[in-house]
């Protein structure tokens, strides 16, 4: 009886693992389309940004000293949401309005354009980091769920079924032996009664 309960529990566990895997796959598929689009857009934006930086370098000379005057951005915040026990990051970035912190007299519009392009790069990088991390975590969770579901389906459940079958057959055999023994005893008792009455 304990084996039957464990067998039923293992089957229910397999169904839950399979359902979890399907939900995680669906969640991951919704992100995969976004990954491709964001990567393509980020690649284009990087190309434009580096081209703009190159033009700024050509017209102004090396702009690394001017670029150092741009303040660091600390507006990135990470929160998490749970999907079937998998922590999915949600990265938020508070985009600050463009503030010119460098001297206008020492720069030109090409530098300003490069600065704006790299701000777009930052936004897309934050978005891509969130999606990439989410897909990585989901892929790991799907792989683990698949392993567990396969272990339940191919190892645990068949072993329980085999043990239940063995025990059931053993109990049925004992039952038949007991029934045969009772018949033999009953027939011996009837013979004994028949001999006593004669």
N, C-alpha and C positions, 0 to 999 in steps of 0.2 A: 504493500500500500504506500509506503514511503517512497519507493522507487517510482510508482505511478505518479505520485504528486510531484516528484522531482522532474520526471519526464514532461509532465504538463507545464511545469514552470520553465523548463528549458525551451519548450516550443513557444511559449508566450514570450520569453526573452528573445528568441530568434525573430519573432514577428516584430517586436519593438525595435530591435537592432536594424532590421530591414527597413522599417518605417523611418527611423532616424536617418539612416543612410540616404533614403530617397529625398527626405526634406533637405538634408545638407547638400545633396547634388542639385536640387532645384535652386537653392540659395546661391550656390556657386555658379550655376549657369547664368543666373541673372547678373552676376558680376563680370563674367568673362567677356561679354559683349562690350561692357564699359572699359575693360582693361585695354582692349585693342584700340578703341577710339581714343582714349586718353593718351596711350603711348604714341599713336600717330600724331596727335595734336601736339604733344610735348616735343616730339622729334622735330616737327616743323618749327615750333616756337624756339627751341634751342638753336636751330640753324639760323633763324632770323636774328636771335639775340646775339649770337657770336659774330654774325656778319655785321650787325650794327656796332658791336664792340670793336671789331676790326676797323671799321670806318672811322670810329671815334679815335682809335689809336693812331690811324693814319693822319687825321686832321689835327689832333692835339698833341701827338707824341704819346708816350706811354701814360695811361690814365690811372695807374694803380694808386698813386698818391691821392688823386681826387676821389677814387672809389673808397678809400679808407675812411673818408669823412661821412660816409653813409652809415647811419646807426644800425645796430643789430636788431633783428626782428624777434621778439619773444612772444608773439601773439598766437602760438600754436598750442592747442589744448587737445588732449586725448581722453575720450571716455569710452566705455565698453558696453556693448549690449550682448545678451546671451541668446544664441540660437541652438536649441537642443544641447545645452551644456557647453557650447563652444563660445569662448569670449571673442567677439568681433569688435575690432577697434573702430571708433568713429572719431576722425580727426577733424577738428574745427580750427579754422584760421581766421582771426579777425584782421581783415585787410584794412590797414590804415590808409588814409588818403595820402596821395603823393605829396611829400614835403621835400622841398629842395633844401638840402642841408649843406650843399657845396656852393662855392662861389660862382655866380653866374658869369662873371667877367672872365674866368679862366676856362669856361666850357663852351660848348655850342649845342645846337639842336641834335646833332648826331649822338652826343653823349646822353642827352635827355631821352632820346628814342631808345638807346641801348638800356638805360635805366628802367624804362617802362617795360621793355621786352623781358628783362630779367625778373621783373615783378610778376609778369604773366607766367614765366618759368616756375617761379616759386609756388604760385597758386596751383599750377598743374602738377608739380612735384608732390605737394601735400596731398592732392587728390589721388594721384597714382600710388603713393605710399600707403594710403588707407586701403585702396582696392587690392593692391598686391599683397599686403599683410593679411587681409581678410581671406583672399583666395588661398594663400599658403596655409592658414590655420584650418580653413574648411577642407582643403585637400588632405591634410594630416588626419583630421577627424573622420573623413570619409574612409581613408585607408584603414584606420583603427576599427571603425565600425564594420567594414567589410571583413577584416580578419576575424573579429569576434563572431560575426554572423556565420562565416564559413566554418569556424571551429564548432559552433553550436550545431550547425546543419550537418556537417560531415563527420564529426567526432563524438560530441556529447550526446546528441539525440539518438544516433544509431546505437551507441553503447548502452544507453538506458533501455532502448527497445529490445536489444539483444538480452540484457539481464532480465527484463520483465518476461520475455518469452521463455527463457531458461527456467526462471522461478515458477512461472505458470505451468510449464510442462512437468516440472518436478512435483508441484502440488497436485496436478491432475493424476500423475502416476501414483502418488501416495494415496490419493482418493480411490483410485481403481484397486490398489492393493488392499486397502481397508475394506472396500466393498466386497472383494473376492474373499477376504478373510472372514467377513461376517457371513457370507453365503456358506462357506465351508463349515463354520461353527454352527450355523443354523441347521444345515443338513446333518451334521454329526449329532446335534441335540435331537433332531427329529428321529434319527436312527435309533438313538438311545431310548427315546420315549417308546418307539415302536417295539424295541426289544423288551422293555420293561412291561409293556401291556400284554405281550405274548406270554 
